[in-house]
Amino acid sequence: MSGPVLRYDNGTDWLEAAPGISKLTMRQLVALDSDLLSVAHALAVGQTADAHFTDGEGNVVDWRGDVLGLTVQQWAWWKSRLWQAARDEKIDPEA
């Protein structure tokens, strides 16, 4: 992977999108919205350089191994930030 890492922070959780996400096709990215959670999660993990999520009690959630430990809001936010990264990376002239 090369290029800048795009970081998104919502005040409690954060993630860094893997460089090169803008090079994925729409066909590949649409898998983020797959009905099969395992497919969507595998793509999200593969396109995330690093992240940090906590549960309601402040415990760190294993975002790589336990997608079900995330809240629905966290999962939706993660996927939306990856879509945003694909757009931002392509728009950013330094990307």
C-alpha atoms as a printed R data frame, in Angstrom:
   type eleno elety resid chain resno       x       y      z
1  ATOM     1    CA   MET     A     1   0.000   0.000  0.000
2  ATOM     2    CA   SER     A     2   1.231   3.471 -0.801
3  ATOM     3    CA   GLY     A     3  -0.108   6.974 -0.475
4  ATOM     4    CA   PRO     A     4  -1.521   8.931  2.435
5  ATOM     5    CA   VAL     A     5  -3.651   7.273  5.070
6  ATOM     6    CA   LEU     A     6  -7.043   8.936  5.429
7  ATOM     7    CA   ARG     A     7  -8.155   9.118  9.058
8  ATOM     8    CA   TYR     A     8 -11.716   9.648 10.251
9  ATOM     9    CA   ASP     A     9 -12.627  10.372 13.855
10 ATOM    10    CA   ASN     A    10 -16.091  10.745 15.343
11 ATOM    11    CA   GLY     A    11 -14.982  11.750 18.823
12 ATOM    12    CA   THR     A    12 -15.003   8.276 20.352
13 ATOM    13    CA   ASP     A    13 -14.134   5.922 17.509
14 ATOM    14    CA   TRP     A    14 -11.671   6.369 14.678
15 ATOM    15    CA   LEU     A    15 -10.422   4.558 11.607
16 ATOM    16    CA   GLU     A    16  -7.729   4.864  8.992
17 ATOM    17    CA   ALA     A    17  -8.625   3.727  5.487
18 ATOM    18    CA   ALA     A    18  -6.035   1.686  3.640
19 ATOM    19    CA   PRO     A    19  -4.330   3.643  0.848
20 ATOM    20    CA   GLY     A    20  -5.523   2.626 -2.585
21 ATOM    21    CA   ILE     A    21  -9.198   2.243 -1.709
22 ATOM    22    CA   SER     A    22 -10.134   4.609 -4.557
23 ATOM    23    CA   LYS     A    23  -8.716   2.080 -7.014
24 ATOM    24    CA   LEU     A    24 -11.391  -0.490 -6.113
25 ATOM    25    CA   THR     A    25 -14.254  -0.814 -8.566
26 ATOM    26    CA   MET     A    26 -17.828  -0.073 -7.608
27 ATOM    27    CA   ARG     A    27 -18.455  -3.814 -7.957
28 ATOM    28    CA   GLN     A    28 -15.882  -4.447 -5.247
29 ATOM    29    CA   LEU     A    29 -16.995  -1.632 -2.931
30 ATOM    30    CA   VAL     A    30 -20.678  -2.524 -3.109
31 ATOM    31    CA   ALA     A    31 -19.774  -5.638 -1.116
32 ATOM    32    CA   LEU     A    32 -19.652  -3.323  1.922
33 ATOM    33    CA   ASP     A    33 -23.439  -3.338  1.718
34 ATOM    34    CA   SER     A    34 -23.727  -7.081  1.145
35 ATOM    35    CA   ASP     A    35 -26.468  -9.039  2.869
36 ATOM    36    CA   LEU     A    36 -23.737 -11.438  3.952
37 ATOM    37    CA   LEU     A    37 -22.136  -9.822  6.984
38 ATOM    38    CA   SER     A    38 -19.048 -12.020  6.660
39 ATOM    39    CA   VAL     A    39 -18.421 -10.725  3.119
40 ATOM    40    CA   ALA     A    40 -18.959  -7.084  4.081
41 ATOM    41    CA   HIS     A    41 -16.807  -7.398  7.197
42 ATOM    42    CA   ALA     A    42 -13.933  -9.074  5.313
43 ATOM    43    CA   LEU     A    43 -13.882  -6.218  2.797
44 ATOM    44    CA   ALA     A    44 -14.050  -3.587  5.550
45 ATOM    45    CA   VAL     A    45 -11.148  -5.188  7.422
46 ATOM    46    CA   GLY     A    46  -9.132  -5.461  4.215
47 ATOM    47    CA   GLN     A    47  -9.620  -1.772  3.432
48 ATOM    48    CA   THR     A    48  -8.918  -0.519  6.965
49 ATOM    49    CA   ALA     A    49  -5.315   0.202  7.935
50 ATOM    50    CA   ASP     A    50  -6.201   0.617 11.617
51 ATOM    51    CA   ALA     A    51  -9.204   1.487 13.758
52 ATOM    52    CA   HIS     A    52 -10.415   1.849 17.329
53 ATOM    53    CA   PHE     A    53 -13.950   1.174 18.517
54 ATOM    54    CA   THR     A    54 -15.256   0.960 22.070
55 ATOM    55    CA   ASP     A    55 -18.469  -0.452 23.471
56 ATOM    56    CA   GLY     A    56 -20.872   1.388 25.778
57 ATOM    57    CA   GLU     A    57 -18.736   0.526 28.801
58 ATOM    58    CA   GLY     A    58 -15.514   1.827 27.269
59 ATOM    59    CA   ASN     A    59 -14.079  -1.594 26.418
60 ATOM    60    CA   VAL     A    60 -12.146  -1.861 23.157
61 ATOM    61    CA   VAL     A    61 -13.970  -3.906 20.514
62 ATOM    62    CA   ASP     A    62 -11.947  -6.309 18.350
63 ATOM    63    CA   TRP     A    63 -13.041  -4.809 15.027
64 ATOM    64    CA   ARG     A    64 -10.990  -7.340 13.041
65 ATOM    65    CA   GLY     A    65 -12.408 -10.441 14.688
66 ATOM    66    CA   ASP     A    66 -15.727  -9.498 16.275
67 ATOM    67    CA   VAL     A    67 -17.940  -7.397 14.031
68 ATOM    68    CA   LEU     A    68 -20.914  -8.374 16.211
69 ATOM    69    CA   GLY     A    69 -19.270  -6.512 19.108
70 ATOM    70    CA   LEU     A    70 -19.906  -3.241 17.273
71 ATOM    71    CA   THR     A    71 -23.127  -1.325 17.556
72 ATOM    72    CA   VAL     A    72 -25.265  -0.919 14.448
73 ATOM    73    CA   GLN     A    73 -24.258   2.752 14.407
74 ATOM    74    CA   GLN     A    74 -20.541   1.897 14.566
75 ATOM    75    CA   TRP     A    75 -20.853  -0.619 11.725
76 ATOM    76    CA   ALA     A    76 -22.786   1.863  9.556
77 ATOM    77    CA   TRP     A    77 -20.255   4.613 10.352
78 ATOM    78    CA   TRP     A    78 -17.288   2.347  9.501
79 ATOM    79    CA   LYS     A    79 -18.753   1.396  6.128
80 ATOM    80    CA   SER     A    80 -19.692   4.992  5.329
81 ATOM    81    CA   ARG     A    81 -16.170   6.203  6.131
82 ATOM    82    CA   LEU     A    82 -14.704   3.625  3.723
83 ATOM    83    CA   TRP     A    83 -17.015   4.875  0.982
84 ATOM    84    CA   GLN     A    84 -15.980   8.427  1.910
85 ATOM    85    CA   ALA     A    85 -12.300   7.452  1.782
86 ATOM    86    CA   ALA     A    86 -12.729   6.086 -1.742
87 ATOM    87    CA   ARG     A    87 -14.099   9.485 -2.763
88 ATOM    88    CA   ASP     A    88 -11.683  11.605 -0.707
89 ATOM    89    CA   GLU     A    89  -8.600   9.740 -1.848
90 ATOM    90    CA   LYS     A    90  -9.482  10.242 -5.507
91 ATOM    91    CA   ILE     A    91 -10.326  13.916 -5.017
92 ATOM    92    CA   ASP     A    92  -7.203  14.686 -2.963
93 ATOM    93    CA   PRO     A    93  -4.521  15.858 -5.414
94 ATOM    94    CA   GLU     A    94  -1.804  14.469 -3.132
95 ATOM    95    CA   ALA     A    95  -3.359  10.992 -3.078
